[in-house]
Amino acid sequence: MKDPLLDDERYLPEEPESVDDFTEEEGESGEEMYEHFSLTVDKGQSPLRIDKFLTNRLENVSRHRIQTAADAGSILVGGQPVKSSYKVKPLDQISIVMPYPVREVEIVPENIPLNIPYEDDDLILVDKPAGMVVHPGHGNYSGTLVNALTYHLKDLPLFQQGDLRAGLVHRIDKNTSGLLVIAKTERAHARLAKQFFDHTIQRKYCALVWGNLPEDEGTIVGNIGRSVRDRLKMAVYPEGDQGKHAVTHYRVLERLGYVNLIECRLETGRTHQIRVHMEYIGHPLFNDERYGGDRILKGTTFSKYKQFVENCFRLLPRQALHAQSLGFVHPTTGESIYFESPLPEDMREVIERWRNYTAHRRLDEDEA
């Protein structure tokens, strides 16, 4: 039996990693729900907590995952959400619903090289390159991080069940580079997932954004939900009547004339959070096609400047966003651990070009 809780979003508080996958993930704003499992309780069933009842009925699904799904309102009895403490009765109609269709994807192990800064018996840290999708989805059935992990960790029980998101507790966009932590056991998965859900994970991103931010530090607060104008985008709803609460803290690291290098610290982990929050305040990420950063937004009308920016776009054919650091409590030892990833070459080269451009521009102004 396929795991009906395979796509429980409570375990994946980060962004979808590709446009193709994103289009499948309905439900951010309460759209249609899809039934992943259903049954009718036997006539002779004695009263039993529904989390225990479903643990006995579903293969390869832990009681903790069932409880998490119940907390999220995904377990229904007679069409109404119930808590994990609900006691089933004879002839109850039980169903598990999720905000996306059931995915019939076979996970094929693939020997794809991975950059692994750290690994132990409980977890593995991967420094994901830009362009790699995290897990299979519509249009991306191979070459993903999950395909690689299924091969790399093929001797572990968690990665032998064909689970679409085995070990994943968060994710980053396809064209965002940087650090991801993956659990190697169910116990580690549950403990890491709780840290993400409780927002106790330390996460910092490095981004290059258009424009000169007015302050050296700032905080962006605004609910994030799917855009009503473009279903492939997210949007900010400042009044809080739609979407999910989202908070991004930013700090300017370097002012480079028409662009700024910034550090972003996530307090929440919503879909495309940094990208849509920066667009919302008028400073979209450099070369972010989906959120308007793939055109010249600041600068001069000189043809040399236009050529300079276009060359930068070619060097960095993606949004300028890197998941630079990750800190959390080790699920077994209880020790606080912290990891950092150096900026990838494409971002380093473009940042250096902006430094040189800014330095020459200042020199020309001084001479004038």
C-alpha positions in Angstrom: 0.0 0.0 0.0 1.3 3.5 -0.8 1.7 5.8 2.1 -1.4 8.1 2.3 0.6 10.5 4.4 3.4 10.7 2.0 2.9 14.4 1.2 2.2 15.7 4.6 3.1 19.4 4.3 3.8 19.7 8.1 7.0 17.8 7.4 8.0 20.1 4.5 7.8 23.7 5.5 10.0 24.9 2.7 9.4 26.0 -0.8 8.5 23.7 -3.7 11.6 23.3 -5.8 10.3 23.6 -9.3 7.5 25.3 -11.2 6.2 21.9 -12.4 6.0 20.6 -8.8 4.5 23.9 -7.6 1.6 23.6 -9.9 0.6 20.4 -8.2 0.7 21.8 -4.7 -2.8 23.2 -4.4 -4.2 24.0 -1.0 -2.1 26.9 0.2 -5.2 28.9 0.5 -7.7 26.2 1.2 -8.5 24.9 -2.3 -9.7 21.4 -3.2 -8.6 18.5 -1.1 -7.8 15.0 -2.5 -8.6 11.7 -0.9 -5.5 9.6 -0.4 -7.1 6.8 1.7 -10.6 5.7 2.9 -12.3 2.9 4.7 -15.4 2.0 6.6 -14.9 0.7 10.2 -16.1 -2.9 10.8 -19.4 -3.5 12.6 -17.7 -5.3 15.5 -15.0 -2.7 16.1 -14.6 -1.7 19.8 -13.8 1.9 20.7 -10.2 2.7 19.8 -8.2 5.9 19.4 -8.1 6.7 15.7 -4.3 7.2 15.7 -3.8 3.7 17.0 -6.5 2.3 14.7 -4.9 3.7 11.6 -1.4 2.7 12.7 -2.6 -0.9 12.8 -4.3 -0.5 9.4 -1.7 1.4 7.3 1.6 -0.1 6.3 4.8 1.8 6.8 3.1 4.7 8.5 4.2 5.7 12.0 1.7 6.8 14.7 3.5 10.1 14.9 2.8 10.8 11.3 -0.8 10.0 11.8 -1.0 12.3 14.8 0.6 15.1 12.8 -1.9 14.6 9.9 -4.8 14.7 12.4 -3.4 18.0 13.9 -3.3 19.4 10.4 -7.0 18.5 9.9 -6.2 15.8 7.2 -8.0 12.9 8.9 -11.8 13.0 8.5 -14.6 10.9 10.0 -17.9 11.4 8.3 -16.4 14.2 6.4 -15.4 16.2 9.5 -11.8 16.6 10.8 -11.0 14.7 14.0 -8.2 14.8 16.5 -5.9 11.8 17.0 -7.6 11.1 20.3 -11.0 10.5 18.6 -12.3 7.0 19.3 -13.5 5.1 16.2 -17.0 3.5 16.3 -18.5 0.8 14.2 -19.3 1.9 10.6 -17.4 5.2 10.9 -16.4 6.5 7.4 -12.7 7.4 7.7 -10.7 9.2 5.1 -7.3 10.9 4.8 -7.2 14.0 2.6 -4.3 16.1 1.3 -4.3 19.4 -0.7 -2.8 17.6 -3.8 -3.5 14.5 -5.8 -2.1 11.1 -5.0 1.3 10.8 -6.8 2.1 7.6 -8.6 5.8 8.0 -8.9 8.3 5.2 -8.6 11.6 6.2 -7.0 14.5 4.9 -9.0 17.8 5.0 -7.2 20.4 6.9 -9.3 24.1 7.2 -8.7 24.3 11.0 -8.7 27.3 12.6 -7.0 26.4 14.6 -3.9 28.3 17.2 -2.0 28.0 15.9 1.6 29.6 18.3 4.1 28.5 16.1 7.1 27.0 12.7 7.8 26.4 10.4 10.8 24.1 7.6 11.8 21.1 9.9 12.2 21.3 12.5 9.5 23.1 13.6 6.3 23.8 17.2 5.2 23.7 17.9 1.5 25.0 21.1 -0.3 22.6 21.1 -3.2 23.6 22.7 -6.5 21.3 25.1 -8.3 19.3 23.2 -11.0 18.7 20.1 -8.9 15.1 19.4 -8.0 14.7 18.0 -4.5 12.1 15.3 -5.1 10.3 13.8 -8.1 7.2 15.5 -9.3 5.3 16.3 -12.5 8.0 16.9 -15.2 10.9 15.9 -12.9 10.9 12.1 -12.5 14.6 11.6 -12.4 17.9 13.3 -11.5 16.4 14.6 -8.2 18.0 14.7 -4.8 15.6 12.0 -3.6 16.8 9.7 -6.5 20.4 10.3 -5.4 19.6 9.7 -1.7 17.7 6.5 -2.5 20.9 5.2 -4.1 23.3 6.6 -1.5 21.3 5.3 1.4 19.9 2.2 -0.1 20.9 0.0 2.9 18.7 2.0 5.3 15.1 0.9 5.9 13.8 4.4 5.5 15.0 4.5 1.9 13.9 1.1 0.9 10.1 1.7 0.8 9.9 3.9 -2.3 8.8 6.9 -0.2 8.7 10.0 -2.4 10.1 12.2 0.4 12.0 9.8 2.6 14.0 11.6 5.2 13.1 15.1 3.9 12.2 17.6 6.6 12.5 20.8 4.4 13.3 21.7 0.8 14.6 24.6 -1.3 13.8 25.7 -4.8 15.2 24.0 -7.8 17.3 27.0 -8.7 18.3 27.9 -5.2 21.6 26.4 -4.0 22.7 25.5 -0.5 22.2 23.3 2.6 19.6 20.7 3.3 19.4 18.3 6.2 18.0 14.9 5.6 17.0 12.4 8.3 18.3 8.8 8.1 15.9 7.3 10.6 12.2 7.7 11.5 13.2 8.9 15.0 15.6 11.6 13.6 13.0 12.6 11.0 10.3 13.2 13.7 12.7 15.2 15.9 14.1 17.3 13.1 10.6 17.9 11.7 9.4 19.2 15.0 12.2 21.7 15.1 11.2 23.0 11.7 7.5 23.1 12.7 8.4 25.0 15.9 10.6 27.5 13.9 13.6 26.8 16.1 15.9 26.0 13.2 18.5 28.6 12.4 18.5 29.3 8.7 20.4 32.1 6.9 20.3 32.8 3.1 22.5 35.0 1.0 20.8 36.9 -1.8 21.6 39.6 -4.4 18.7 42.0 -4.8 17.9 44.9 -7.1 18.1 48.4 -5.6 19.6 50.1 -2.6 17.8 49.2 0.6 17.0 52.3 2.7 18.0 50.7 6.0 20.9 48.4 6.9 18.5 46.0 8.6 14.8 45.3 8.4 12.0 42.8 8.9 9.3 42.0 6.4 6.0 40.7 7.8 3.2 39.7 5.4 1.0 36.6 4.9 2.0 34.6 1.9 -0.5 32.7 -0.3 -1.0 31.8 -3.9 -1.5 34.7 -6.2 -5.0 35.1 -7.6 -3.5 36.7 -10.8 -0.9 34.0 -11.5 -1.3 30.5 -10.1 2.4 29.8 -10.6 3.4 32.6 -8.1 2.9 33.4 -4.5 1.8 36.8 -3.3 1.9 38.8 -0.1 -1.4 39.6 1.7 -0.5 42.3 4.2 -3.9 42.5 5.9 -3.6 38.8 6.9 -6.9 37.7 5.5 -5.3 35.2 3.2 -2.3 33.0 3.1 0.0 32.0 5.9 1.9 34.2 8.4 5.5 34.8 7.2 8.4 36.8 8.6 11.8 37.5 7.0 14.6 39.4 8.6 17.3 40.9 6.4 20.6 42.6 6.8 22.6 44.4 4.1 26.1 42.9 3.8 27.4 45.0 0.9 26.0 47.9 -1.1 27.0 47.5 -4.8 25.4 50.5 -6.4 22.3 49.3 -8.2 22.2 46.0 -6.3 22.7 45.0 -2.6 24.1 41.8 -1.2 22.0 40.8 1.8 21.6 38.1 4.4 18.1 36.8 5.1 17.1 35.0 8.2 13.8 33.0 8.0 11.5 33.0 11.0 9.0 31.0 9.0 9.3 28.8 6.0 6.7 29.6 3.4 6.6 28.9 -0.3 9.1 31.2 -2.1 9.2 33.3 1.0 12.4 35.3 0.5 11.7 35.7 -3.2 8.1 37.0 -2.8 8.9 39.1 0.3 11.8 40.9 -1.4 9.6 41.6 -4.5 6.9 42.9 -2.1 9.2 45.6 -0.8 10.4 46.5 -4.3 13.7 44.7 -4.2 13.3 41.4 -6.2 16.2 39.0 -6.3 18.7 39.5 -9.2 17.6 37.4 -12.2 14.6 35.9 -10.5 12.4 35.3 -13.5 9.3 34.4 -11.6 9.3 37.5 -9.5 10.5 40.2 -12.0 14.2 40.3 -11.3 15.3 39.1 -14.7 15.3 42.6 -16.3 17.1 45.8 -15.6 15.3 47.4 -12.7 17.9 49.9 -11.5 20.8 51.7 -13.3 21.5 53.8 -16.3 20.3 53.7 -19.9 23.8 53.4 -21.3 24.3 50.5 -23.7 27.5 49.4 -21.9 25.5 49.1 -18.7 22.8 47.0 -20.4 25.5 44.7 -21.8 27.1 44.4 -18.3 23.8 43.3 -16.7 23.0 40.9 -19.5 26.5 39.3 -19.1 25.7 38.9 -15.4 22.4 37.2 -16.2 24.3 34.7 -18.4 26.8 34.0 -15.7 24.0 33.5 -13.2 21.0 32.0 -15.1 18.9 31.7 -11.9 17.7 33.7 -8.9 20.7 34.9 -6.8 19.8 33.0 -3.7 21.9 30.6 -1.6 21.0 28.7 1.6 24.2 29.5 3.3 23.8 28.2 6.9 21.8 25.8 8.9 21.8 25.3 12.7 19.7 22.8 14.7 19.7 20.5 17.7 21.1 17.1 16.9 18.2 14.6 17.1 20.1 12.1 19.2 22.9 13.9 21.1 20.9 17.0 21.9 24.0 19.1 20.9 23.5 22.4 19.0 25.3 22.1 15.6 25.8 24.6 12.9 26.9 24.4 9.3 27.9 26.9 6.6 28.2 26.6 2.9 30.4 28.9 0.7 28.8 30.9 -2.0 28.7 28.9 -5.3 30.9 30.1 -8.1 28.1 31.7 -10.2 27.1 34.0 -7.4 30.7 34.7 -6.4 31.6 35.7 -9.9 28.6 38.0 -10.4 29.1 39.7 -7.0 32.7 40.3 -8.0 31.7 41.9 -11.3 29.3 44.2 -9.4 32.1 45.2 -7.1 34.4 46.0 -10.0 31.6 47.9 -11.8 30.8 50.0 -8.7 34.5 50.7 -8.0 35.0 52.0 -11.6 31.8 54.0 -11.5 32.9 55.7 -8.3 36.3 56.4 -9.8 34.8 58.0 -12.9 32.5 60.1 -10.7 35.6 61.3 -8.6 37.5 62.2 -11.7 34.5 64.1 -13.1 
